[in-house]
């Protein structure tokens, strides 16, 4: 009973829950011989970890199953960071983020394996503004797979992203924004090439607006 958009609440969501945990370890230099002043963080390896959980599934609709993924996560950084306002060291830094990807239109409803169509995505992240230059980040956009006839695996996409600076770092502008247009060419099953054009507004918070041309190469081994 789903006409995607206004009737999305009528859709049935078939889903799988997934959870990932990653650890990255970094070891300090040779420990100090002044054992009476040795702290726990000095004695142990410092690590960064990332925990993410989410749902992957399909929205059932009259237009066929629409694949989607929704996730939330957090990261922890045990490295010491200098506070912007007073120079004191903060450890145990924590950040949060959410992301979502959802297909909203399928070209070939009869073929369940055909994923040509249009999808949307969104991201948001938060970090402590006392020790991180970017305290907030968000991005939204959409992409179409198989828009060009005969190029079923190519992807055309448009997205906008914005990073919001901490008030403590003293830049002229509050944020940096990026508008990106890209086209991913599937050269082979293991190789894709994606030329892109980006317009960057207020780079670094106090730079001149810039136009950036780039090419991204993705190889699957």
TORDOBA-528399 format. One line per 4 residues: number of its first residue (from 1); their letters; for each residue x, y, z of N, C-alpha, C, O, CB. Coordinates in pm, whole numbers, plus 32768, in hexadecimal, padded with zeros to 4 digits. Each point is the difference from the previous one (the first is absolute). Glycine has a CB too. Layout:
! TORDOBA-528399
NUM	a	X,Y,Z,X,Y,Z,X,Y,Z,X,Y,Z,X,Y,Z | ...
***
This chain:
! TORDOBA-528399
1	xxxx	8053,7F88,8000,7FAD,8078,8000,8056,807D,8000,7FD3,806A,802C,7F7A,7F1A,804C | 812F,8071,7F56,805C,8070,8010,8015,804C,7F80,8033,7FCA,7F9E,803C,7FBA,8116 | 7F6B,80FA,7F4C,802D,805E,7F9B,806B,8053,8046,7FDE,8058,804F,7F3F,7FB0,7F32 | 8164,7FDE,8065,806C,8032,8055,7FF4,8097,8013,7FE5,804B,7FA2,80B0,7EFB,800E
5	xxxx	7F7E,80E2,80C9,7FF4,808E,8024,7F93,800E,8067,8017,7FE6,8076,8038,8064,7EA6 | 7F3B,7FDE,80BA,7F92,8018,805D,7FD2,7F7E,8042,7FD2,8001,8072,7FE8,80C3,7F04 | 8053,7ECB,8042,7FCB,7F82,8036,806C,7FA6,8039,7FEA,7F89,8012,7F5F,8087,7F49 | 812A,8027,80C3,806E,7FAD,802D,7FE0,7FB5,8081,8036,7F94,8016,8065,810B,7F7C
9	xxxx	7F10,7F97,80C2,7FE0,7FBF,807E,7FAF,7F81,7FEC,7FF4,7FB1,805D,8012,812D,8011 | 7FC4,7F0D,7F1C,7FB5,7F86,7FE4,805B,7F8D,7FD8,7FD2,7F8E,7FF6,7F6D,80FF,7FC5 | 8143,7F8F,802E,805B,7F99,7FD1,8027,7FA1,8070,8005,8027,8075,8051,8077,7EDD | 7FC5,7EE7,8089,8036,7F9D,805D,8097,7FFE,7FF3,8034,7FF8,7F91,7EF9,7F7E,8062
13	xxxx	8119,8090,807C,8092,7FFF,7FFF,8031,7F75,8028,7FEC,7FD5,8072,801D,8122,7FC4 | 8037,7EC4,7F6C,8043,7F83,801F,8092,801F,8016,803F,803C,7FAA,7F1B,7F3B,7FCD | 80DE,8062,80FB,8083,8034,8024,8059,7F98,8042,7FD1,7F99,8030,7FC7,8146,7FE8 | 80E8,7F40,7FEB,8064,7FB7,804A,804F,8065,8052,8023,806B,7FCE,7FEB,7EDD,7F82
17	xxxx	800F,8097,812D,804D,8058,8057,8091,7FD5,7FFC,801F,7F89,800A,7F19,809F,808C | 8122,8038,7F5B,808E,7FE1,7FFD,8048,805B,8064,7FD1,806D,8020,8021,7F4A,7EEC | 8081,801A,8124,804F,804C,8061,8093,7FE8,7FE3,802A,7F8E,7FEA,7F1F,8061,80C5 | 8107,807D,7F52,808F,7FF6,7FE5,804D,804A,806D,7FD4,8068,8032,8001,7F88,7ED5
21	xxxx	809E,7FD9,811E,8058,803E,8063,808F,7FF8,7FCC,8030,7F93,7FE2,7F34,8031,80DF | 80E0,80B0,7F36,8089,8004,7FCF,8059,8040,806A,7FD8,805E,8044,7FD7,7FB1,7ECD | 80CB,7FBC,80FD,8064,8038,805A,807E,8022,7FB2,802A,7FB4,7FA8,7F77,7FC7,8119 | 809B,80F7,7F5F,807F,8029,7FC6,805D,8025,8073,7FE0,8058,8050,7FB1,7FFC,7ED9
25	xxxx	80E2,7F68,80E0,805B,8013,8071,8079,8053,7FD7,8036,7FEF,7F93,7F7E,7F37,80CF | 8076,8135,7FF9,8077,8052,7FEC,8050,7FFA,8082,7FC7,8011,806C,7FC5,808A,7EEB | 80F6,7F4C,809F,8052,7FF4,8077,8052,807F,8016,8033,803B,7FA1,7FD6,7ECC,803E | 8003,8120,809F,8050,8074,8024,8093,7FE5,7FE8,8029,7F8F,7FE5,7F2C,80B2,80C3
29	xxxx	80FC,802B,7F63,8091,7FF2,7FFE,802D,7FB8,807F,7FAE,7FDE,8055,806A,80F5,7F1E | 806B,7F15,8098,8036,7FBD,8075,7FCC,8041,807F,8004,807A,800E,80C9,7F47,7F71 | 7F03,7FED,80DE,7FC2,8033,8079,8064,804F,8054,8077,7FE2,8001,7EE9,7F5D,7FFE | 806E,8126,8046,8056,8052,8055,8034,7FAF,8077,7FBD,7FA5,8030,7FC4,8127,7F8A
33	xxxx	80FA,7F56,8075,8039,7FBB,8074,7FCB,8039,8082,801A,7FC9,806B,80B3,8006,7F10 | 7EE9,809F,807D,7FC9,803C,8079,7F7D,7FBA,8021,7F93,8033,7FE6,80DA,80AD,7FE8 | 7FA1,7EA8,806D,7F8A,7FAB,8011,7F9C,803B,8060,7F8B,7FDB,7FFD,8102,7F62,7FD3 | 7F9E,811F,8085,7FA2,8039,8060,7F9E,8061,7FBF,7F97,801D,8038,8115,7FC9,8079
37	xxxx	7F77,804B,7ED9,7FA7,805A,7FBA,7FBF,7FBD,7F87,7FBE,8042,7FB0,80CE,807E,809D | 7F88,7EBD,7FA5,7FCC,7FB8,7F8C,7F68,7FF3,800B,7FCD,7FCE,8064,810D,7FB4,7F84 | 7EE0,80AB,7FB2,7F6F,7FF6,8000,7FD5,7F81,7FB8,8050,7FBF,7FBD,7F9B,813C,8048 | 7F95,7EE3,800A,7FCC,7F89,7FBE,800C,800B,7F6A,8022,7F9E,7FBD,7F41,8040,8100
41	xxxx	8081,8099,7F0B,8006,8010,7F70,808F,7FF8,7FCD,8016,7FD6,7F8E,7F1D,80B7,807E | 812F,7F9B,8047,808A,7FF4,7FD7,802C,7F6E,7FFD,8054,7FDA,7FAE,7FDA,8108,80B2 | 7F9B,7ECC,7FF9,802E,7F77,800E,7FC2,7FA3,7F9B,803B,7F99,7FDF,7FE6,8092,8111 | 7F68,7FF6,7EDD,7FB8,7FA4,7FA9,8002,8032,7F70,800F,8078,7FE9,7F5F,7F45,80D8
45	xxxx	8081,7FE9,7EDE,7FF4,802B,7F75,7F80,8052,7FED,7F97,7FDE,8037,80E9,7F57,7F7D | 7F89,8136,8001,7F8C,8054,7FE3,7FB8,7FC4,7F87,8040,7FD2,7FA2,8031,80FF,80BC | 7F0B,7F31,7FA5,7FB8,7FC4,7F91,7F89,8058,7FD7,7FCE,8052,804E,8078,7EC9,8000 | 7F92,80D1,7F36,7F88,803E,7FC9,7FA1,7F90,7FDA,802A,7F9F,7FC1,8055,812E,7FEA
49	xxxx	7F03,7F3E,807A,7FA1,7F97,7FDB,7F82,803E,7FC2,7FDD,8073,801B,807B,7EF8,809E | 7F67,8046,7EF5,7F88,8029,7FB9,7F97,7F94,8012,8019,7F8B,7FE2,806D,80FB,7F76 | 7F05,7FA0,80D7,7F91,7FA3,8013,7F89,802F,7FAD,7FD7,8074,800A,8079,7F51,80DF | 7F7B,7FE2,7EC4,7F8F,8024,7FAC,7F9A,7F8F,7FFC,8024,7F8A,7FFA,8072,8109,7F7B
53	xxxx	7EED,7F91,8090,7F94,7F9F,7FF1,7F96,803C,7FA4,7FF5,807A,7FF4,803A,7F22,80F2 | 7F82,800E,7EDB,7F9B,8035,7FA5,7FA6,7F93,7FC9,8008,7F8C,8027,8095,812A,7F9E | 7F0F,7F74,7FE1,7F9E,7FA7,7FC1,8013,8006,7F69,8006,806C,7FC6,7F55,7FB5,80F9 | 80AD,7F6B,7F02,8000,7FF6,7F6F,7F85,7FB0,7FD7,7FE6,7F95,8037,8119,8078,7FBC
57	xxxx	7EB5,8025,7FAE,7F88,7FB8,7FD9,7FBD,803E,7F87,803B,8052,7FBA,7FA7,7F6C,8131 | 7FA3,801B,7EFD,7FB5,802C,7F8C,7F7A,8039,802A,7FBD,7FCA,8059,80B5,7F8B,7F1A | 7F67,8117,804E,7F78,8033,800D,7FAC,7FC1,7F92,801B,8014,7F8A,8035,80C8,80DC | 7F4A,7ED9,7FC1,7FA9,7FC2,7F9E,7F9A,8067,7FCE,7FC0,8044,8050,805E,7EDA,801E
61	xxxx	7FD5,80EC,7F0F,7FA3,8062,7FC7,7FCB,7FCC,7F7C,802D,7F99,7FCE,804C,8125,80A3 | 7F25,7F8A,7F55,7FCB,7FDB,7F7D,8068,800F,7F93,7FF2,7FC6,7F94,7F2C,8080,80B8 | 814B,8007,7FD0,806C,8014,7FA0,8072,7F9E,8015,806D,8013,7FC9,7F54,80DD,802A | 8028,7EA8,805D,8068,7F9D,801B,8047,801C,8083,7FE8,8066,8041,8036,7F7C,7ECC
65	xxxx	803A,7FC3,811A,804C,8011,807B,8068,806E,7FF0,804B,8004,7F9E,7F92,7F09,809A | 8027,814D,802A,805E,806F,7FFE,806A,7FE9,806C,7FE3,8009,8077,7F6A,8095,7F33 | 812E,7F45,802C,806B,7FE4,805F,8025,807F,804D,8001,806E,7FC9,8055,7EDB,7FA1 | 7FCA,80A4,8117,8028,8071,8054,8059,7FD3,8071,8005,7F8A,8023,7F28,80E9,7FA4
69	xxxx	811B,7FEC,8071,8057,7FE6,8073,7FFC,8079,805C,800B,8071,7FD2,808B,7EF6,7FA5 | 7F5A,8080,810A,7FF9,806B,8065,805D,7FDB,8073,7FF6,7F92,8035,7F1A,80A8,7F8A | 8148,8020,8067,8062,7FDE,8066,801C,8072,805F,7FEF,8075,7FDF,8073,7EEE,7F82 | 7FCC,8079,8117,802F,8060,8064,8085,7FCC,8035,8017,7F87,8002,7EFB,80C1,803D
73	xxxx	8143,8011,7FEA,8082,7FD5,8031,8041,8068,8057,7FD0,8071,800D,8049,7F04,7F2A | 8055,8064,8105,8050,805B,8050,8092,7FDA,7FF3,8021,7F8E,7FE1,7F20,8096,80C1 | 8117,803C,7F75,808F,7FE4,8001,803C,8035,8081,7FD2,8062,803A,8038,7FA8,7ECA | 805F,7FB2,8127,8047,8027,807A,8094,800E,7FDF,803B,7FAB,7FBD,7F1A,7FDE,80D6
77	xxxx	80E7,80E4,7F9D,808D,801C,7FE8,8044,8016,8087,7FE2,8060,8046,7FEC,8007,7ED6 | 808D,7F3F,8107,8045,800B,8080,807A,8059,7FFE,803E,8014,8068,7F6E,7F0E,7FC8 | 8079,8113,7F5C,8075,8057,7FF6,7FE5,8087,8043,7F90,8032,7FFF,80B2,7F5C,7F29 | 8025,80AB,8112,7FF2,8083,803F,7FF2,806F,7F98,804C,8004,7FA0,8039,7FA9,8122
81	xxxx	7F1B,80AC,7F52,7FE9,8071,7FA5,8001,8082,8051,7FCA,8006,806E,7FAF,7F68,7EF4 | 80C4,80F7,8065,800A,8081,8045,7F7F,8050,7FED,7FD0,8011,7F90,812A,7FF0,8050 | 7ECD,802E,808F,7F86,8051,7FF8,8021,8088,7FC0,8069,803A,801A,7F37,7F51,80B3 | 8003,80A5,7EE0,8018,807D,7FB9,8001,8078,805E,804D,805E,7FEA,7F48,7F3E,7F4E
85	xxxx	8019,8063,812F,7FEE,8079,8052,806D,8014,8069,8023,8072,801F,7EEB,7F75,7FBC | 8128,7FAB,805E,8061,8014,806D,807D,7FA8,7FF4,8058,8007,8056,7EE9,8036,803A | 80C7,7F70,7F08,8077,7FB0,7FEB,8009,7F83,8054,8060,7FB3,7FF2,800C,811C,7FD3 | 7F34,7F19,8093,8002,7F86,8051,7FE8,7F85,7FA7,7FC0,8009,7F98,7FEC,8079,8130
89	xxxx	808A,7F0C,7F63,7FF5,7F86,7FB2,7F80,7FB4,8025,7FE3,7FE9,8075,8119,8009,7F7D | 7EBA,7FE9,7FA7,7F89,7FAD,8015,8017,7F78,7FC0,802C,7FF6,7F8E,7F3D,80D6,8076 | 807A,7ECC,8048,8004,7F78,7FCB,7F71,7FCA,7FF8,7FA0,8041,802B,8149,7F99,8034 | 7F0A,7FAF,7F6B,7F7D,7FBD,7FFA,7F9B,8053,7FB1,7F92,801C,8030,809D,7F77,80AB
93	xxxx	7FF8,8095,7EAB,7FA8,804D,7FA9,7F99,7FA2,7FC0,8020,7F8F,7FDC,8098,811A,7FF7 | 7ECD,7F89,8020,7F91,7FAE,7FCD,7FB3,804D,7F96,7FE8,8077,8010,8007,7F11,80CD | 7FEA,8033,7EB8,7FAF,803C,7F97,7F8E,7FA3,7FD9,8008,7F87,8016,80C0,80F7,7F98 | 7ECE,7FBB,8017,7F89,7FB4,7FDA,7FDC,801D,7F6F,801F,806B,7FCC,7F8E,7F9A,8121
97	xxxx	8012,7F9B,7ED2,7FD4,8018,7F76,7F8A,7FA6,7FDE,7FEB,7F98,803E,8100,80AB,7F81 | 7EC9,7FE7,7FDC,7F93,7FB0,7FC8,800A,8007,7F69,8033,8062,7FC9,7F37,7FCA,8101 | 8066,7F6D,7EF2,8000,8002,7F6D,7F8A,7FAF,7FCD,7FCE,7FA6,8043,812D,8074,7FB7 | 7EDA,8006,7F8D,7F93,7FB5,7FC2,800E,8003,7F68,802C,8063,7FC6,7F3C,7FD4,80FD
101	xxxx	8072,7F5C,7F01,7FFA,7FF2,7F6E,7F7D,7FB9,7FDE,7FE0,7F9A,803C,8120,805E,7FAD | 7EB6,803E,7FB7,7F80,7FC3,7FDF,7FE1,8010,7F6B,8004,806F,7FCA,7FAB,7FC0,8120 | 8034,7F62,7ED6,7FD2,8004,7F76,7F6E,802E,7FFF,7FB1,7FD5,8053,80F1,7F72,7F69 | 7F3C,8111,7FE5,7F77,8034,7FFC,7FBB,7FE6,7F7A,7F88,8014,7FF3,80BE,809A,80AF
105	xxxx	8007,7F25,7EF9,7FC3,7FE3,7F7E,8051,7F92,7FBB,807A,8006,7FFA,7F2F,80E8,7FF2 | 8010,7EAD,7FE0,803F,7F94,7FB4,7FCE,8000,7F71,7F89,8010,7FE7,808D,7F68,80EA | 8047,8077,7ED2,7FDA,7FFD,7F73,7FB8,7F7E,7FDD,7F96,8002,7FC1,812E,8091,800A | 7F75,7EFC,805E,7FCC,7F7E,7FD7,7FC4,7FB9,807A,8048,7FBF,804D,8063,8030,7EF8
109	xxxx	7ED4,801D,80CC,7FBE,7FC6,8074,7FFC,7F68,7FF8,7FFE,7FBC,8067,7F79,8113,7FAE | 8088,7EFA,7F72,7FEF,7F70,7FEE,807E,7FB2,8023,7FF8,7F8B,8025,7F62,80A4,7F2A | 811A,800E,80A6,807F,7FBC,8019,8035,8028,808A,802B,8072,8013,8008,7F87,7EF4 | 7FC9,7FA8,8158,8029,8020,8089,8095,801D,800B,802B,8044,805E,7F1D,7F2C,7FF4
113	xxxx	8107,805F,7F4F,8091,8014,8005,802C,8082,7FBC,8074,8028,800D,7FA7,7EE1,7FF7 | 7F8B,8138,7FB6,8022,807B,7FBA,7FF2,8076,8060,7F91,8020,802B,8023,7F7F,7EF9 | 80BC,80A1,80FE,7FFF,806F,805F,800B,8088,7FBE,8029,8061,8040,803C,7F06,8064 | 7F77,80A2,7EDC,8000,8081,7FBE,7F8E,8056,8038,7F91,7FD0,8016,80D2,7FCA,7F18
117	xxxx	7FBB,80E5,80E9,7F9C,8059,8036,803F,8071,804F,8079,8017,7FF9,7EE8,7F2B,800F | 804B,8104,8042,802A,8079,8048,7FFB,7FE9,8096,7FA1,7FC5,8034,800C,80CB,7F10 | 80BB,7F9E,8102,8006,7FF6,8091,802E,8081,803F,803C,8055,7FBE,7FF1,7EB9,802C | 7FB8,8100,8097,8028,8078,804A,8056,7FD4,8077,7FFA,7F8D,802C,7F33,80F0,7F8D
121	xxxx	8123,7FE1,8079,8054,7FE1,8074,800C,807B,8058,7FEB,8071,7FD4,8095,7EE5,7FA7 | 7FA2,8093,8104,8014,806C,805F,8061,7FD5,806C,8005,7F8B,8025,7F14,80CC,7FAD | 8136,8008,8062,8061,7FE6,8069,7FFE,8074,8064,7FE6,8072,7FDB,80AB,7F06,7F85 | 7F8C,8068,811F,8013,806A,8065,8066,7FCD,8066,7FFC,7F8D,802A,7F16,80CC,7FB5
125	xxxx	8149,8001,8048,8063,7FDC,8065,8015,8072,8062,7FF1,8075,7FDE,807D,7EF5,7F7E | 7FB4,8070,811F,801A,8062,806B,8082,7FDD,8047,801F,7F8B,8014,7EEA,809C,800A | 8143,8042,8007,807A,7FEE,804F,800D,8074,8061,7FC5,806A,7FEC,80AC,7F18,7F56 | 7FDC,806A,8127,8013,8065,8069,804A,8079,7FC7,8070,7FF3,7FCE,7F94,7F58,80E4
129	xxxx	7FBD,8129,7F54,803A,8079,7FC7,8076,8036,8050,8047,8059,7FD0,7ED9,7FDB,7FD6 | 80F7,7F98,80D2,8073,802C,804F,8084,7FD1,7FC7,8067,8041,8015,7F07,7FBE,80B2 | 8091,7F8F,7EF1,807E,7FC7,7FD0,7FFC,7FD9,7F6C,8064,7FD1,7FCB,7FC3,7FDD,811C | 7F67,8063,7ED7,7FF5,7FDF,7F72,7FD9,807B,7FB0,7FA3,8048,8024,801D,7ECC,8017
133	xxxx	8088,8105,7F59,7FE4,8078,7FAF,7F76,7FFC,7FC3,7FBD,8067,7FF7,8135,7FAC,7FD9 | 7EE0,7F77,8005,7F78,7FEF,7FCD,7FAA,7FC2,806D,8017,7F8E,8029,803D,8058,7EE7 | 7F4A,8065,811F,7FAA,7FCC,806B,7F83,7FBB,7FCA,7FC7,7FAB,8044,808E,810A,8050 | 7F80,7F6F,7EF4,7F8B,7FC3,7FC2,8018,7FEF,7F6B,8047,804F,7FC1,7F23,8017,80ED
137	xxxx	805B,7F32,7F1A,800B,7FE7,7F70,7F7E,7FC2,7FCF,7FC6,7FAB,8044,8135,8036,7FCC | 7ED6,804A,7F7A,7F8C,7FC0,7FC4,8010,7FFC,7F69,8046,8052,7FC5,7F29,7FFC,80F9 | 8051,7F52,7F04,7FFF,7FF8,7F6E,7F7F,7FBC,7FD3,7FCC,7FA8,8045,8131,804E,7FB4 | 7ED1,8033,7F94,7F8A,7FC3,7FC2,8017,7FFC,7F6A,8050,804C,7FCA,7F16,8007,80F0
141	xxxx	8054,7F54,7F04,800D,7FF9,7F6F,7FB1,7F8E,7FC5,7FB5,7FBB,8046,812B,80A9,7FCF | 7F32,7F88,7F69,7FBC,7F95,7FBA,8056,7FCD,7F8E,8058,8047,7FCF,7ECA,801B,806F | 80C5,7F23,7F99,804A,7FC8,7F8F,7FA8,7FA1,7FB1,7FA6,7FBF,8036,8131,8058,804A | 7F45,7FE3,7EFF,7FB2,7FAC,7FA6,805C,7F9A,7FBF,8064,8023,7FC0,7EF7,8099,8014
145	xxxx	8083,7EC5,803E,804E,7F94,7FC4,7FBE,7FD5,7F7E,7F8A,7FDF,7FFE,80C6,7FD5,80E5 | 7FFF,804B,7EAF,7FCC,7FD4,7F7F,7FB1,8068,7FB5,7FA8,7FDD,7FB1,8053,7F44,80AD | 8020,815E,7FB9,7FB4,806A,7FBC,801B,8003,7F6B,7FA5,8019,7FB0,8062,806C,8122 | 8076,7F62,7F06,8026,8003,7F73,7FE5,7F77,7FC1,8029,7F9A,8037,8087,8116,7FF7
149	xxxx	7F0D,7F4F,7F61,7FDE,7F84,7FBC,807F,7FB1,7FDE,8061,8037,7FCC,7ECF,8035,7FD5 | 80CD,7F12,807F,8072,7FAB,7FE4,806C,8004,806A,8062,7FB6,7FF6,7F6C,806B,7F1F | 8023,8035,8153,8062,800B,806C,7FB7,7FE4,8084,7FEE,805A,8052,80A0,8051,7F2C | 7F49,7ED7,8095,7FAA,7FDD,8070,8043,800E,8087,7FBC,8013,8065,7FD1,7F53,7F03
153	xxxx	80F8,8090,809E,8046,8004,8080,803F,8087,801F,803B,8012,806A,7FF0,7EFD,7F7A | 7FCA,814F,7FC1,8035,8087,8018,7FA4,804C,8060,7F88,7FE4,8006,80E4,801E,7F15 | 7FCE,805E,812E,7FB3,804A,8064,8019,8097,7FEF,8072,802D,7FFC,7F9C,7F0F,80A5 | 7F85,810F,7F54,8006,8092,7FFE,7FCE,8033,8086,7F94,7FDA,802C,804B,802E,7ED8
157	xxxx	806E,804F,813D,7FD9,802E,8084,8016,8094,8016,8055,803E,7FC0,7FDE,7EE3,8091 | 7F7E,8117,800A,800D,808B,8028,7FEF,8007,8097,7FA0,7FC8,8037,8007,808C,7EE9 | 80B4,7FEE,8124,7FF7,800A,8091,8032,8086,8033,804D,8045,7FBD,7FCF,7EC5,8051 | 7FB8,8119,8069,802E,8079,8042,8026,7FDC,808F,7FBA,7FB3,8043,7FB2,80E1,7F2B
161	xxxx	8102,7FA4,80C0,8030,7FE3,8087,802D,8081,8043,8028,805F,7FBD,8020,7EBA,7FFD | 7FB0,80E9,80CB,802B,8076,804A,8041,7FD5,8083,7FCA,7FB0,804C,7F7D,80DA,7F4B | 812E,7FAF,8082,8042,7FEF,807F,7FF7,8080,8050,8020,806B,7FCD,807B,7EED,7FD0 | 7F3A,809F,80E0,7FED,8075,8056,8074,8008,8062,801A,7FA2,804C,7EE8,8050,7F9D
165	xxxx	8144,807E,8016,8079,800F,8050,7FE1,801D,8093,7F99,803A,8023,80DD,8018,7F11 | 7FE8,7F84,8120,7FF8,8022,808E,800C,8096,8012,804B,8043,7FB8,8018,7EDE,8085 | 7F53,8115,8023,8009,808F,801E,8086,8027,803D,8021,8076,800B,7EEA,7F8B,8015 | 8144,7F9A,8008,807C,801B,8048,8078,8015,7FA5,8069,802B,8031,7F3C,7F4E,8087
169	xxxx	8050,806C,7EC5,8078,8004,7FAC,8015,8087,7FBA,8069,8016,7FC5,7F7A,7EF7,8019 | 7FBC,814D,8028,8014,8088,7FD2,800A,8013,7F6A,8053,804F,7FD3,801C,7FD3,80FF | 7F3F,7F99,7EDE,7FFE,8016,7F70,7F94,8065,7FDF,7FA7,801C,8050,80AD,7EF9,7F85 | 7FB5,8123,7FB1,7FA5,806C,7FDA,7F71,7FCF,7FE9,7FA0,8047,8021,8121,802E,7F79
173	xxxx	7F30,7F13,802E,7F7C,7FCB,7FE1,7FE0,7F8A,805D,805A,7FBE,8034,7FBD,808B,7EDB | 7F68,7F9F,8104,7FD5,7F95,805B,800C,7F76,7FC2,8005,7F9C,8048,7F61,8105,8021 | 809E,7F57,7F11,7FFA,7F7D,7FC1,8046,8000,7F79,801D,8069,7FC6,7F0C,7F6C,80B1 | 80EF,7FB2,7F58,8033,7FE8,7F79,7F9C,7FA6,7FBA,7FD5,7F9C,8039,811F,807E,800E
177	xxxx	7EE6,8007,7F3E,7F9C,7FB2,7FB7,8039,7FD0,7F7B,8053,8042,7FC2,7EF5,8042,80AB | 8088,7F06,7F69,802F,7FC4,7F83,7F88,7FCC,7FB2,7FAB,7FB8,8035,8132,8009,8035 | 7F1B,8065,7F17,7F9D,7FCA,7FA4,804C,7FAB,7F9A,805C,8030,7FBE,7F05,8098,8061 | 8078,7EB8,7FD4,804B,7FA5,7FA9,7FA4,7FBC,7F9B,7F93,7FD1,8022,8112,8009,8096
181	xxxx	7F88,8023,7ECB,7FBF,7FB5,7F95,8064,7F97,7FD0,8072,8021,7FE1,7EFC,80A7,7FD9 | 8068,7EBA,8040,805D,7F96,7FD9,7FBB,7F9A,7FA6,7F86,7FF1,8000,80F8,8031,80D6 | 7FD6,7F97,7EDE,7FCE,7F94,7FAB,8061,7F8B,800B,8075,800D,7FDC,7F1A,8097,7F83 | 8042,7EEC,80D3,8053,7F8A,8012,7FF0,7FA3,7F88,7F92,7FD0,7FE3,8059,8043,8119
185	xxxx	8084,7FD4,7EBF,8000,7FAA,7F8A,8033,7F75,8029,8070,7FF3,8030,7FB5,80D4,7F34 | 7F88,7ED3,8089,8028,7F77,8020,804D,7FCA,7F89,7FC4,7FD1,7F9F,7F73,800A,80F9 | 814E,802B,7F6F,8055,7FD4,7F92,8003,7F68,7FF7,7FF7,7FC8,7F93,8094,8107,8088 | 7F80,7EF0,8057,7FFE,7F6E,8009,7FC2,7FDA,8085,7FE2,8057,8051,80ED,7F92,7F1C
189	xxxx	7F1C,7F95,80AA,7FC5,7FD6,807E,8053,8026,8078,7FCB,800E,806E,7FCD,7F3A,7F19 | 80EA,80CA,8066,805B,8020,806E,8033,808F,7FFC,804D,8028,8058,7FF5,7EEB,7FA8 | 7F94,813B,7F9D,8037,8087,7FEF,7F93,8065,7FDC,7FB1,7FE9,7FA5,8128,7FB2,8013 | 7F25,80D5,8093,7FA8,8071,7FDE,8050,8081,8007,8059,800E,8053,7EDB,7F77,8005
193	xxxx	80AB,80D8,7F51,8042,8083,7FFA,7F96,806B,800C,7F9D,7FFF,7FB7,811F,7FA6,7FB8 | 7F58,80B9,80EF,7F99,8064,801D,8037,808E,7FF5,803A,8032,8060,7F55,7F2A,8038 | 8060,80E5,7EF6,8021,808F,7FFA,7F98,8050,804D,7F8A,7FDC,8003,80E6,8004,7F1C | 7FBC,808C,811F,7FA3,8051,804F,8026,8094,7FF7,8072,8023,7FE2,7F67,7F1C,80B9
197	xxxx	7FC3,8115,7F7F,8014,8091,8005,7FC7,8032,8083,7F8C,7FE4,8020,806A,8032,7EE2 | 8059,8034,8149,7FD6,8031,8083,800D,8099,8004,8062,803A,7FD1,7FE6,7EEC,809B | 7F53,8117,7FCE,8008,8090,801E,8008,800D,8097,7FA4,7FD8,8048,7FD8,806A,7EE7 | 80F2,7FF8,8102,8019,800B,808F,7FEF,8091,802C,8042,805A,7FCD,805D,7EE2,802A
201	xxxx	7F07,80D8,8067,7FE5,8086,8035,8040,8010,8089,7FEE,7FAC,8058,7F39,805D,7F28 | 8124,8063,8093,8046,801E,807E,805F,7F90,802B,7FF7,7FD2,8072,7F44,80B9,7FD1 | 811F,7F47,7F67,805A,7F94,8027,8056,8028,8079,803D,806A,8002,7FC8,7F47,7F10 | 7FFD,7FF6,8152,804D,801D,8079,7FC5,806C,8058,803B,8023,8066,8088,7F97,7F1C
205	xxxx	7EC8,807C,8057,7FC0,8068,804F,8028,808D,7FDC,7FBD,805F,8026,8038,7EFF,808C | 8077,80B2,7F04,802B,8088,7FDB,8043,8005,7F77,8043,8062,7FE1,7FD9,7FCF,8111 | 7FD2,7F66,7EBC,803C,7FFE,7F7B,7F9F,8030,7F96,7F89,8013,8019,8107,7F33,8031 | 7FA5,80CE,7F3D,7FAD,8028,7F8E,7FB7,7F87,7FC7,8035,7F91,8001,806B,812C,7FCA
209	xxxx	7EE7,7F59,8005,7FB4,7F95,7FC2,8051,7FC3,7F8E,8047,8046,7FB8,7EDF,802B,8087 | 80CD,7F0B,7FB2,8055,7FB9,7F9F,7FAF,7F9B,7FB1,7F9C,7FCA,8030,8129,8055,8066 | 7F68,7FC9,7EEF,7FC9,7F96,7FAB,806A,7F93,7FF5,8072,801B,7FDA,7EFB,808A,7FA3 | 806D,7EE1,80A5,805F,7F91,8005,7FD3,7F93,7F9F,7F8C,7FD5,8004,80AE,8060,80EE
213	xxxx	8021,7F9F,7EB7,7FE8,7F8F,7FA7,8053,7F8B,8031,8076,8010,801F,7F59,8089,7F1B | 7FF4,7EF2,80CC,8047,7F8C,8037,7FD4,7F81,7FB8,7F99,7FFB,7FBE,8079,8078,8121 | 8041,7F25,7F32,7FE0,7F7C,7FCC,801D,7F9B,806E,806E,7FFD,8037,7FC5,8047,7ED9 | 7F6B,7F69,810F,8010,7F98,8065,8001,7F78,7FBB,7FAB,7FE4,7FAC,7FE1,80AA,8103
217	xxxx	80D4,7F1F,7F73,800D,7F7A,7FC7,7FE8,7F99,806E,8042,8004,8068,8062,804F,7EE8 | 7EFF,7F51,809A,7FDF,7F99,8062,8022,7F77,7FC6,7FCE,7FDA,7F97,7F7A,80B6,80CB | 810E,7F27,7FE5,802D,7F7C,7FD2,7FDA,7F99,806A,801B,8012,8076,80A5,8054,7F06 | 7F01,7F2E,8059,7FDC,7F91,8058,805C,7F8B,7FDE,8001,7FCE,7F90,7F0B,807F,8081
221	x	8141,7F87,8052,8061,7F94,7FEC,7FCC,7F7D,8039,8044,7F99,7FF7,8077,810D,8010
***
